[in-house]
Amino acid sequence: MATPFKKKVKAKIMSNKELTEEMKEREKIKYEIAEELGLLDKVKEVGWDGLTSSEAGKIGGIMTKRNKLEGRKWNK
């Protein structure tokens, strides 16, 4: 089940609308982590839906950890 934030991002990407700065920053971090884990090629080939739940969970966990360390609070 997609979160409301994921739905907004996907809708904007699909409709070619401009993402907010917050959305751009989240996407940038997500791609950086995927690259660090060696998953970027898989994402580019089959998309985010092609990741296993374990792979997606690793990305989400690292994102959460980094956000906490850097003091970001996106989930209000």
HTML snippet that shows the backbone in 3Dmol.js (N, CA, C, O; Angstrom):
<script src="https://3Dmol.org/build/3Dmol-min.js"></script>
<div id="view" style="width:600px;height:400px;position:relative"></div>
<script>
const pdb = `
ATOM      1  N   MET A   1       0.847  -1.183   0.000  1.00  0.00           N
ATOM      2  CA  MET A   1       0.000   0.000   0.000  1.00  0.00           C
ATOM      3  C   MET A   1       0.888   1.242   0.000  1.00  0.00           C
ATOM      4  O   MET A   1       1.785   1.367   0.834  1.00  0.00           O
ATOM      5  N   ALA A   2       0.649   2.125  -0.901  1.00  0.00           N
ATOM      6  CA  ALA A   2       1.447   3.339  -1.018  1.00  0.00           C
ATOM      7  C   ALA A   2       0.987   4.383  -0.009  1.00  0.00           C
ATOM      8  O   ALA A   2      -0.199   4.526   0.285  1.00  0.00           O
ATOM      9  N   THR A   3       1.970   5.101   0.506  1.00  0.00           N
ATOM     10  CA  THR A   3       1.637   6.175   1.432  1.00  0.00           C
ATOM     11  C   THR A   3       1.123   7.367   0.646  1.00  0.00           C
ATOM     12  O   THR A   3       1.341   7.451  -0.562  1.00  0.00           O
ATOM     13  N   PRO A   4       0.434   8.302   1.321  1.00  0.00           N
ATOM     14  CA  PRO A   4      -0.052   9.489   0.610  1.00  0.00           C
ATOM     15  C   PRO A   4       1.080  10.257  -0.078  1.00  0.00           C
ATOM     16  O   PRO A   4       0.889  10.797  -1.168  1.00  0.00           O
ATOM     17  N   PHE A   5       2.270  10.310   0.560  1.00  0.00           N
ATOM     18  CA  PHE A   5       3.391  11.017  -0.051  1.00  0.00           C
ATOM     19  C   PHE A   5       3.820  10.332  -1.343  1.00  0.00           C
ATOM     20  O   PHE A   5       4.058  10.999  -2.350  1.00  0.00           O
ATOM     21  N   LYS A   6       3.921   8.992  -1.321  1.00  0.00           N
ATOM     22  CA  LYS A   6       4.324   8.251  -2.513  1.00  0.00           C
ATOM     23  C   LYS A   6       3.323   8.455  -3.645  1.00  0.00           C
ATOM     24  O   LYS A   6       3.705   8.582  -4.808  1.00  0.00           O
ATOM     25  N   LYS A   7       2.048   8.485  -3.297  1.00  0.00           N
ATOM     26  CA  LYS A   7       1.014   8.703  -4.311  1.00  0.00           C
ATOM     27  C   LYS A   7       1.171  10.076  -4.956  1.00  0.00           C
ATOM     28  O   LYS A   7       1.028  10.213  -6.171  1.00  0.00           O
ATOM     29  N   LYS A   8       1.463  11.089  -4.147  1.00  0.00           N
ATOM     30  CA  LYS A   8       1.642  12.444  -4.678  1.00  0.00           C
ATOM     31  C   LYS A   8       2.840  12.509  -5.615  1.00  0.00           C
ATOM     32  O   LYS A   8       2.757  13.093  -6.696  1.00  0.00           O
ATOM     33  N   VAL A   9       3.957  11.908  -5.204  1.00  0.00           N
ATOM     34  CA  VAL A   9       5.160  11.925  -6.027  1.00  0.00           C
ATOM     35  C   VAL A   9       4.908  11.208  -7.342  1.00  0.00           C
ATOM     36  O   VAL A   9       5.239  11.719  -8.411  1.00  0.00           O
ATOM     37  N   LYS A  10       4.320  10.021  -7.258  1.00  0.00           N
ATOM     38  CA  LYS A  10       4.056   9.245  -8.472  1.00  0.00           C
ATOM     39  C   LYS A  10       3.111   9.996  -9.407  1.00  0.00           C
ATOM     40  O   LYS A  10       3.323  10.012 -10.620  1.00  0.00           O
ATOM     41  N   ALA A  11       2.072  10.616  -8.852  1.00  0.00           N
ATOM     42  CA  ALA A  11       1.123  11.362  -9.676  1.00  0.00           C
ATOM     43  C   ALA A  11       1.800  12.529 -10.381  1.00  0.00           C
ATOM     44  O   ALA A  11       1.530  12.789 -11.554  1.00  0.00           O
ATOM     45  N   LYS A  12       2.684  13.236  -9.670  1.00  0.00           N
ATOM     46  CA  LYS A  12       3.371  14.373 -10.287  1.00  0.00           C
ATOM     47  C   LYS A  12       4.345  13.914 -11.369  1.00  0.00           C
ATOM     48  O   LYS A  12       4.463  14.544 -12.420  1.00  0.00           O
ATOM     49  N   ILE A  13       5.042  12.807 -11.099  1.00  0.00           N
ATOM     50  CA  ILE A  13       5.981  12.289 -12.097  1.00  0.00           C
ATOM     51  C   ILE A  13       5.232  11.836 -13.340  1.00  0.00           C
ATOM     52  O   ILE A  13       5.645  12.136 -14.460  1.00  0.00           O
ATOM     53  N   MET A  14       4.133  11.115 -13.147  1.00  0.00           N
ATOM     54  CA  MET A  14       3.363  10.608 -14.283  1.00  0.00           C
ATOM     55  C   MET A  14       2.723  11.731 -15.097  1.00  0.00           C
ATOM     56  O   MET A  14       2.544  11.591 -16.307  1.00  0.00           O
ATOM     57  N   SER A  15       2.383  12.828 -14.456  1.00  0.00           N
ATOM     58  CA  SER A  15       1.744  13.927 -15.177  1.00  0.00           C
ATOM     59  C   SER A  15       2.746  15.001 -15.599  1.00  0.00           C
ATOM     60  O   SER A  15       2.359  16.067 -16.079  1.00  0.00           O
ATOM     61  N   ASN A  16       4.038  14.711 -15.416  1.00  0.00           N
ATOM     62  CA  ASN A  16       5.114  15.635 -15.785  1.00  0.00           C
ATOM     63  C   ASN A  16       5.002  16.981 -15.084  1.00  0.00           C
ATOM     64  O   ASN A  16       5.382  18.005 -15.653  1.00  0.00           O
ATOM     65  N   LYS A  17       4.487  16.996 -13.857  1.00  0.00           N
ATOM     66  CA  LYS A  17       4.420  18.229 -13.076  1.00  0.00           C
ATOM     67  C   LYS A  17       5.685  18.369 -12.252  1.00  0.00           C
ATOM     68  O   LYS A  17       6.368  17.385 -11.970  1.00  0.00           O
ATOM     69  N   GLU A  18       5.988  19.586 -11.873  1.00  0.00           N
ATOM     70  CA  GLU A  18       7.175  19.889 -11.091  1.00  0.00           C
ATOM     71  C   GLU A  18       7.030  19.362  -9.662  1.00  0.00           C
ATOM     72  O   GLU A  18       6.004  19.565  -9.014  1.00  0.00           O
ATOM     73  N   LEU A  19       8.072  18.684  -9.186  1.00  0.00           N
ATOM     74  CA  LEU A  19       8.083  18.208  -7.804  1.00  0.00           C
ATOM     75  C   LEU A  19       8.494  19.342  -6.874  1.00  0.00           C
ATOM     76  O   LEU A  19       9.217  20.253  -7.277  1.00  0.00           O
ATOM     77  N   THR A  20       8.033  19.283  -5.635  1.00  0.00           N
ATOM     78  CA  THR A  20       8.457  20.278  -4.651  1.00  0.00           C
ATOM     79  C   THR A  20       9.915  20.001  -4.285  1.00  0.00           C
ATOM     80  O   THR A  20      10.438  18.927  -4.584  1.00  0.00           O
ATOM     81  N   GLU A  21      10.564  20.959  -3.643  1.00  0.00           N
ATOM     82  CA  GLU A  21      11.956  20.781  -3.232  1.00  0.00           C
ATOM     83  C   GLU A  21      12.091  19.600  -2.278  1.00  0.00           C
ATOM     84  O   GLU A  21      13.066  18.851  -2.351  1.00  0.00           O
ATOM     85  N   GLU A  22      11.125  19.429  -1.390  1.00  0.00           N
ATOM     86  CA  GLU A  22      11.142  18.302  -0.448  1.00  0.00           C
ATOM     87  C   GLU A  22      11.083  16.977  -1.198  1.00  0.00           C
ATOM     88  O   GLU A  22      11.818  16.044  -0.876  1.00  0.00           O
ATOM     89  N   MET A  23      10.221  16.894  -2.185  1.00  0.00           N
ATOM     90  CA  MET A  23      10.088  15.670  -2.969  1.00  0.00           C
ATOM     91  C   MET A  23      11.366  15.382  -3.748  1.00  0.00           C
ATOM     92  O   MET A  23      11.800  14.233  -3.832  1.00  0.00           O
ATOM     93  N   LYS A  24      11.966  16.416  -4.313  1.00  0.00           N
ATOM     94  CA  LYS A  24      13.213  16.245  -5.065  1.00  0.00           C
ATOM     95  C   LYS A  24      14.326  15.738  -4.159  1.00  0.00           C
ATOM     96  O   LYS A  24      15.089  14.853  -4.548  1.00  0.00           O
ATOM     97  N   GLU A  25      14.423  16.291  -2.953  1.00  0.00           N
ATOM     98  CA  GLU A  25      15.448  15.881  -2.007  1.00  0.00           C
ATOM     99  C   GLU A  25      15.272  14.415  -1.602  1.00  0.00           C
ATOM    100  O   GLU A  25      16.247  13.666  -1.541  1.00  0.00           O
ATOM    101  N   ARG A  26      14.044  14.013  -1.330  1.00  0.00           N
ATOM    102  CA  ARG A  26      13.773  12.613  -0.971  1.00  0.00           C
ATOM    103  C   ARG A  26      14.145  11.661  -2.103  1.00  0.00           C
ATOM    104  O   ARG A  26      14.762  10.621  -1.872  1.00  0.00           O
ATOM    105  N   GLU A  27      13.768  12.021  -3.317  1.00  0.00           N
ATOM    106  CA  GLU A  27      14.079  11.177  -4.468  1.00  0.00           C
ATOM    107  C   GLU A  27      15.588  11.076  -4.672  1.00  0.00           C
ATOM    108  O   GLU A  27      16.108  10.001  -4.972  1.00  0.00           O
ATOM    109  N   LYS A  28      16.283  12.190  -4.509  1.00  0.00           N
ATOM    110  CA  LYS A  28      17.738  12.217  -4.661  1.00  0.00           C
ATOM    111  C   LYS A  28      18.395  11.267  -3.661  1.00  0.00           C
ATOM    112  O   LYS A  28      19.268  10.482  -4.029  1.00  0.00           O
ATOM    113  N   ILE A  29      17.977  11.339  -2.407  1.00  0.00           N
ATOM    114  CA  ILE A  29      18.536  10.482  -1.364  1.00  0.00           C
ATOM    115  C   ILE A  29      18.223   9.022  -1.654  1.00  0.00           C
ATOM    116  O   ILE A  29      19.077   8.154  -1.473  1.00  0.00           O
ATOM    117  N   LYS A  30      17.010   8.750  -2.101  1.00  0.00           N
ATOM    118  CA  LYS A  30      16.605   7.377  -2.403  1.00  0.00           C
ATOM    119  C   LYS A  30      17.484   6.779  -3.497  1.00  0.00           C
ATOM    120  O   LYS A  30      17.914   5.631  -3.387  1.00  0.00           O
ATOM    121  N   TYR A  31      17.752   7.543  -4.548  1.00  0.00           N
ATOM    122  CA  TYR A  31      18.597   7.057  -5.633  1.00  0.00           C
ATOM    123  C   TYR A  31      20.045   6.881  -5.173  1.00  0.00           C
ATOM    124  O   TYR A  31      20.708   5.931  -5.589  1.00  0.00           O
ATOM    125  N   GLU A  32      20.544   7.780  -4.323  1.00  0.00           N
ATOM    126  CA  GLU A  32      21.904   7.661  -3.808  1.00  0.00           C
ATOM    127  C   GLU A  32      22.067   6.369  -3.011  1.00  0.00           C
ATOM    128  O   GLU A  32      23.060   5.658  -3.171  1.00  0.00           O
ATOM    129  N   ILE A  33      21.105   6.069  -2.164  1.00  0.00           N
ATOM    130  CA  ILE A  33      21.174   4.858  -1.345  1.00  0.00           C
ATOM    131  C   ILE A  33      21.069   3.614  -2.224  1.00  0.00           C
ATOM    132  O   ILE A  33      21.785   2.638  -2.000  1.00  0.00           O
ATOM    133  N   ALA A  34      20.197   3.640  -3.208  1.00  0.00           N
ATOM    134  CA  ALA A  34      20.076   2.502  -4.130  1.00  0.00           C
ATOM    135  C   ALA A  34      21.409   2.248  -4.839  1.00  0.00           C
ATOM    136  O   ALA A  34      21.804   1.100  -5.042  1.00  0.00           O
ATOM    137  N   GLU A  35      22.087   3.318  -5.208  1.00  0.00           N
ATOM    138  CA  GLU A  35      23.388   3.175  -5.864  1.00  0.00           C
ATOM    139  C   GLU A  35      24.416   2.574  -4.902  1.00  0.00           C
ATOM    140  O   GLU A  35      25.182   1.689  -5.284  1.00  0.00           O
ATOM    141  N   GLU A  36      24.432   3.048  -3.669  1.00  0.00           N
ATOM    142  CA  GLU A  36      25.365   2.535  -2.664  1.00  0.00           C
ATOM    143  C   GLU A  36      25.149   1.047  -2.403  1.00  0.00           C
ATOM    144  O   GLU A  36      26.107   0.315  -2.154  1.00  0.00           O
ATOM    145  N   LEU A  37      23.901   0.598  -2.458  1.00  0.00           N
ATOM    146  CA  LEU A  37      23.581  -0.805  -2.215  1.00  0.00           C
ATOM    147  C   LEU A  37      23.719  -1.672  -3.469  1.00  0.00           C
ATOM    148  O   LEU A  37      23.512  -2.884  -3.414  1.00  0.00           O
ATOM    149  N   GLY A  38      24.066  -1.053  -4.594  1.00  0.00           N
ATOM    150  CA  GLY A  38      24.216  -1.796  -5.838  1.00  0.00           C
ATOM    151  C   GLY A  38      22.894  -2.150  -6.497  1.00  0.00           C
ATOM    152  O   GLY A  38      22.819  -3.100  -7.276  1.00  0.00           O
ATOM    153  N   LEU A  39      21.859  -1.395  -6.189  1.00  0.00           N
ATOM    154  CA  LEU A  39      20.528  -1.682  -6.723  1.00  0.00           C
ATOM    155  C   LEU A  39      20.082  -0.720  -7.818  1.00  0.00           C
ATOM    156  O   LEU A  39      19.008  -0.891  -8.394  1.00  0.00           O
ATOM    157  N   LEU A  40      20.892   0.280  -8.106  1.00  0.00           N
ATOM    158  CA  LEU A  40      20.467   1.306  -9.056  1.00  0.00           C
ATOM    159  C   LEU A  40      20.219   0.739 -10.453  1.00  0.00           C
ATOM    160  O   LEU A  40      19.257   1.126 -11.117  1.00  0.00           O
ATOM    161  N   ASP A  41      21.075  -0.167 -10.898  1.00  0.00           N
ATOM    162  CA  ASP A  41      20.867  -0.766 -12.224  1.00  0.00           C
ATOM    163  C   ASP A  41      19.531  -1.517 -12.285  1.00  0.00           C
ATOM    164  O   ASP A  41      18.814  -1.448 -13.283  1.00  0.00           O
ATOM    165  N   LYS A  42      19.214  -2.225 -11.215  1.00  0.00           N
ATOM    166  CA  LYS A  42      17.950  -2.961 -11.160  1.00  0.00           C
ATOM    167  C   LYS A  42      16.768  -1.988 -11.188  1.00  0.00           C
ATOM    168  O   LYS A  42      15.770  -2.237 -11.865  1.00  0.00           O
ATOM    169  N   VAL A  43      16.885  -0.885 -10.454  1.00  0.00           N
ATOM    170  CA  VAL A  43      15.815   0.124 -10.423  1.00  0.00           C
ATOM    171  C   VAL A  43      15.618   0.716 -11.815  1.00  0.00           C
ATOM    172  O   VAL A  43      14.484   0.879 -12.267  1.00  0.00           O
ATOM    173  N   LYS A  44      16.712   1.036 -12.490  1.00  0.00           N
ATOM    174  CA  LYS A  44      16.621   1.619 -13.833  1.00  0.00           C
ATOM    175  C   LYS A  44      16.039   0.625 -14.833  1.00  0.00           C
ATOM    176  O   LYS A  44      15.339   1.008 -15.770  1.00  0.00           O
ATOM    177  N   GLU A  45      16.336  -0.655 -14.623  1.00  0.00           N
ATOM    178  CA  GLU A  45      15.884  -1.687 -15.548  1.00  0.00           C
ATOM    179  C   GLU A  45      14.411  -2.047 -15.370  1.00  0.00           C
ATOM    180  O   GLU A  45      13.657  -2.104 -16.341  1.00  0.00           O
ATOM    181  N   VAL A  46      14.002  -2.292 -14.106  1.00  0.00           N
ATOM    182  CA  VAL A  46      12.638  -2.764 -13.871  1.00  0.00           C
ATOM    183  C   VAL A  46      11.787  -1.825 -13.024  1.00  0.00           C
ATOM    184  O   VAL A  46      10.601  -2.083 -12.818  1.00  0.00           O
ATOM    185  N   GLY A  47      12.371  -0.751 -12.535  1.00  0.00           N
ATOM    186  CA  GLY A  47      11.618   0.211 -11.721  1.00  0.00           C
ATOM    187  C   GLY A  47      11.625  -0.164 -10.251  1.00  0.00           C
ATOM    188  O   GLY A  47      12.096  -1.236  -9.868  1.00  0.00           O
ATOM    189  N   TRP A  48      11.095   0.737  -9.432  1.00  0.00           N
ATOM    190  CA  TRP A  48      11.076   0.523  -7.984  1.00  0.00           C
ATOM    191  C   TRP A  48      10.204  -0.664  -7.603  1.00  0.00           C
ATOM    192  O   TRP A  48      10.468  -1.319  -6.595  1.00  0.00           O
ATOM    193  N   ASP A  49       9.185  -0.950  -8.376  1.00  0.00           N
ATOM    194  CA  ASP A  49       8.306  -2.077  -8.082  1.00  0.00           C
ATOM    195  C   ASP A  49       9.015  -3.416  -8.265  1.00  0.00           C
ATOM    196  O   ASP A  49       8.538  -4.442  -7.779  1.00  0.00           O
ATOM    197  N   GLY A  50      10.142  -3.410  -8.958  1.00  0.00           N
ATOM    198  CA  GLY A  50      10.889  -4.637  -9.188  1.00  0.00           C
ATOM    199  C   GLY A  50      11.778  -5.043  -8.029  1.00  0.00           C
ATOM    200  O   GLY A  50      12.348  -6.134  -8.043  1.00  0.00           O
ATOM    201  N   LEU A  51      11.908  -4.187  -7.022  1.00  0.00           N
ATOM    202  CA  LEU A  51      12.719  -4.522  -5.853  1.00  0.00           C
ATOM    203  C   LEU A  51      11.959  -5.467  -4.939  1.00  0.00           C
ATOM    204  O   LEU A  51      10.731  -5.433  -4.865  1.00  0.00           O
ATOM    205  N   THR A  52      12.701  -6.298  -4.253  1.00  0.00           N
ATOM    206  CA  THR A  52      12.065  -7.168  -3.260  1.00  0.00           C
ATOM    207  C   THR A  52      11.724  -6.316  -2.038  1.00  0.00           C
ATOM    208  O   THR A  52      12.219  -5.200  -1.886  1.00  0.00           O
ATOM    209  N   SER A  53      10.882  -6.854  -1.185  1.00  0.00           N
ATOM    210  CA  SER A  53      10.514  -6.103   0.015  1.00  0.00           C
ATOM    211  C   SER A  53      11.735  -5.895   0.905  1.00  0.00           C
ATOM    212  O   SER A  53      11.840  -4.876   1.587  1.00  0.00           O
ATOM    213  N   SER A  54      12.639  -6.838   0.902  1.00  0.00           N
ATOM    214  CA  SER A  54      13.865  -6.718   1.689  1.00  0.00           C
ATOM    215  C   SER A  54      14.739  -5.569   1.168  1.00  0.00           C
ATOM    216  O   SER A  54      15.262  -4.774   1.949  1.00  0.00           O
ATOM    217  N   GLU A  55      14.887  -5.494  -0.146  1.00  0.00           N
ATOM    218  CA  GLU A  55      15.698  -4.429  -0.752  1.00  0.00           C
ATOM    219  C   GLU A  55      15.084  -3.062  -0.501  1.00  0.00           C
ATOM    220  O   GLU A  55      15.780  -2.116  -0.132  1.00  0.00           O
ATOM    221  N   ALA A  56      13.782  -2.964  -0.703  1.00  0.00           N
ATOM    222  CA  ALA A  56      13.088  -1.697  -0.473  1.00  0.00           C
ATOM    223  C   ALA A  56      13.159  -1.298   0.995  1.00  0.00           C
ATOM    224  O   ALA A  56      13.303  -0.120   1.322  1.00  0.00           O
ATOM    225  N   GLY A  57      13.056  -2.291   1.874  1.00  0.00           N
ATOM    226  CA  GLY A  57      13.141  -2.026   3.304  1.00  0.00           C
ATOM    227  C   GLY A  57      14.504  -1.505   3.715  1.00  0.00           C
ATOM    228  O   GLY A  57      14.604  -0.632   4.578  1.00  0.00           O
ATOM    229  N   LYS A  58      15.561  -2.038   3.100  1.00  0.00           N
ATOM    230  CA  LYS A  58      16.910  -1.552   3.388  1.00  0.00           C
ATOM    231  C   LYS A  58      17.034  -0.090   3.003  1.00  0.00           C
ATOM    232  O   LYS A  58      17.582   0.712   3.759  1.00  0.00           O
ATOM    233  N   ILE A  59      16.529   0.256   1.835  1.00  0.00           N
ATOM    234  CA  ILE A  59      16.595   1.644   1.378  1.00  0.00           C
ATOM    235  C   ILE A  59      15.822   2.546   2.339  1.00  0.00           C
ATOM    236  O   ILE A  59      16.322   3.593   2.750  1.00  0.00           O
ATOM    237  N   GLY A  60      14.614   2.142   2.692  1.00  0.00           N
ATOM    238  CA  GLY A  60      13.798   2.931   3.612  1.00  0.00           C
ATOM    239  C   GLY A  60      14.434   3.079   4.978  1.00  0.00           C
ATOM    240  O   GLY A  60      14.381   4.150   5.583  1.00  0.00           O
ATOM    241  N   GLY A  61      15.037   2.002   5.463  1.00  0.00           N
ATOM    242  CA  GLY A  61      15.685   2.053   6.766  1.00  0.00           C
ATOM    243  C   GLY A  61      16.872   2.988   6.787  1.00  0.00           C
ATOM    244  O   GLY A  61      17.062   3.744   7.740  1.00  0.00           O
ATOM    245  N   ILE A  62      17.675   2.937   5.731  1.00  0.00           N
ATOM    246  CA  ILE A  62      18.838   3.827   5.648  1.00  0.00           C
ATOM    247  C   ILE A  62      18.379   5.273   5.502  1.00  0.00           C
ATOM    248  O   ILE A  62      18.971   6.175   6.094  1.00  0.00           O
ATOM    249  N   MET A  63      17.324   5.500   4.715  1.00  0.00           N
ATOM    250  CA  MET A  63      16.791   6.860   4.573  1.00  0.00           C
ATOM    251  C   MET A  63      16.340   7.398   5.927  1.00  0.00           C
ATOM    252  O   MET A  63      16.637   8.541   6.276  1.00  0.00           O
ATOM    253  N   THR A  64      15.630   6.581   6.682  1.00  0.00           N
ATOM    254  CA  THR A  64      15.144   6.994   7.997  1.00  0.00           C
ATOM    255  C   THR A  64      16.302   7.323   8.925  1.00  0.00           C
ATOM    256  O   THR A  64      16.276   8.332   9.630  1.00  0.00           O
ATOM    257  N   LYS A  65      17.308   6.472   8.922  1.00  0.00           N
ATOM    258  CA  LYS A  65      18.476   6.685   9.778  1.00  0.00           C
ATOM    259  C   LYS A  65      19.186   7.997   9.423  1.00  0.00           C
ATOM    260  O   LYS A  65      19.526   8.783  10.307  1.00  0.00           O
ATOM    261  N   ARG A  66      19.404   8.225   8.133  1.00  0.00           N
ATOM    262  CA  ARG A  66      20.084   9.459   7.699  1.00  0.00           C
ATOM    263  C   ARG A  66      19.260  10.702   8.036  1.00  0.00           C
ATOM    264  O   ARG A  66      19.796  11.716   8.483  1.00  0.00           O
ATOM    265  N   ASN A  67      17.954  10.605   7.816  1.00  0.00           N
ATOM    266  CA  ASN A  67      17.088  11.749   8.116  1.00  0.00           C
ATOM    267  C   ASN A  67      17.143  12.089   9.589  1.00  0.00           C
ATOM    268  O   ASN A  67      17.185  13.261   9.960  1.00  0.00           O
ATOM    269  N   LYS A  68      17.144  11.073  10.425  1.00  0.00           N
ATOM    270  CA  LYS A  68      17.201  11.280  11.871  1.00  0.00           C
ATOM    271  C   LYS A  68      18.531  11.917  12.263  1.00  0.00           C
ATOM    272  O   LYS A  68      18.566  12.853  13.062  1.00  0.00           O
ATOM    273  N   LEU A  69      19.634  11.399  11.693  1.00  0.00           N
ATOM    274  CA  LEU A  69      20.953  11.943  11.999  1.00  0.00           C
ATOM    275  C   LEU A  69      21.101  13.388  11.546  1.00  0.00           C
ATOM    276  O   LEU A  69      21.778  14.179  12.202  1.00  0.00           O
ATOM    277  N   GLU A  70      20.479  13.732  10.441  1.00  0.00           N
ATOM    278  CA  GLU A  70      20.590  15.080   9.878  1.00  0.00           C
ATOM    279  C   GLU A  70      19.489  16.006  10.358  1.00  0.00           C
ATOM    280  O   GLU A  70      19.451  17.173   9.970  1.00  0.00           O
ATOM    281  N   GLY A  71      18.597  15.507  11.191  1.00  0.00           N
ATOM    282  CA  GLY A  71      17.554  16.347  11.784  1.00  0.00           C
ATOM    283  C   GLY A  71      16.399  16.681  10.857  1.00  0.00           C
ATOM    284  O   GLY A  71      15.659  17.632  11.110  1.00  0.00           O
ATOM    285  N   ARG A  72      16.232  15.911   9.785  1.00  0.00           N
ATOM    286  CA  ARG A  72      15.103  16.156   8.875  1.00  0.00           C
ATOM    287  C   ARG A  72      13.843  15.548   9.474  1.00  0.00           C
ATOM    288  O   ARG A  72      13.882  14.477  10.079  1.00  0.00           O
ATOM    289  N   LYS A  73      12.734  16.243   9.298  1.00  0.00           N
ATOM    290  CA  LYS A  73      11.445  15.707   9.753  1.00  0.00           C
ATOM    291  C   LYS A  73      10.435  15.883   8.636  1.00  0.00           C
ATOM    292  O   LYS A  73       9.701  16.870   8.584  1.00  0.00           O
ATOM    293  N   TRP A  74      10.413  14.892   7.734  1.00  0.00           N
ATOM    294  CA  TRP A  74       9.491  14.968   6.613  1.00  0.00           C
ATOM    295  C   TRP A  74       8.122  14.447   6.964  1.00  0.00           C
ATOM    296  O   TRP A  74       7.124  14.927   6.427  1.00  0.00           O
ATOM    297  N   ASN A  75       8.048  13.484   7.844  1.00  0.00           N
ATOM    298  CA  ASN A  75       6.745  12.933   8.232  1.00  0.00           C
ATOM    299  C   ASN A  75       6.178  13.747   9.367  1.00  0.00           C
ATOM    300  O   ASN A  75       6.522  13.542  10.531  1.00  0.00           O
ATOM    301  N   LYS A  76       5.313  14.665   9.020  1.00  0.00           N
ATOM    302  CA  LYS A  76       4.768  15.586  10.021  1.00  0.00           C
ATOM    303  C   LYS A  76       3.448  15.106  10.555  1.00  0.00           C
ATOM    304  O   LYS A  76       2.851  15.764  11.407  1.00  0.00           O
TER     305      LYS A  76
END
`;
const viewer = $3Dmol.createViewer("view");
viewer.addModel(pdb, "pdb");
viewer.setStyle({}, {cartoon: {color: "spectrum"}});
viewer.zoomTo();
viewer.render();
</script>
